[in-house]
């Protein structure tokens, strides 16, 4: 998976996390989605910085 794909997937996960929060989804689901999205964005960004 390319770094751009990772950034895109991560940011869409963060958007889903925001949607879950607004839609009163279970808190564990919201936190899990945020954490996964944030990690994916950071991982994609670090790979992108290294130029892979």
N, C-alpha and C positions, 0 to 999 in steps of 0.2 A: 504494500500500500504506500502510495506517495505521501509526502508531507502535506501537500495541498488537500488530499483526500482526508487525511487525519484532522487537519484544521477544520474542514467543512463538516465532517462527522461530529467532531467535538462541539462545534458551535451549535449544530442542530440539536445535540443532546442538551446543551445548556438552555436552548429555547424551549425544549420539551420540559425541562425542569421548571422553568418559569411558568409554563402553561399548567403543569401539575400543581404548582403552588397557588395559582389563581383559581384553578378548578377544584380546590380543596381535596386533592388526592391524598392518600396516606402519607404521613410525614417521611417514613422510611423510604418510600418510592421517590419523593422529591429530592431528598438528601442524596440518595444513591445516584439518581440521574445527574444532579449537579456535580457530584464528585467525579463520576465517570467522564462527563463532558469536560470538566475542567482539566482533568488529568490528560485526556486525549488532546485537548488544545495545547497544553504545555509541552507534551511529548512531540506533537507535530511541529510546534514552533521551534523547539530545540533542534530537531532534525533539519528543519528548513534553514536555521541559522548556520548549521554546519555544511549546508549546501548539498545535501544528499537527495 
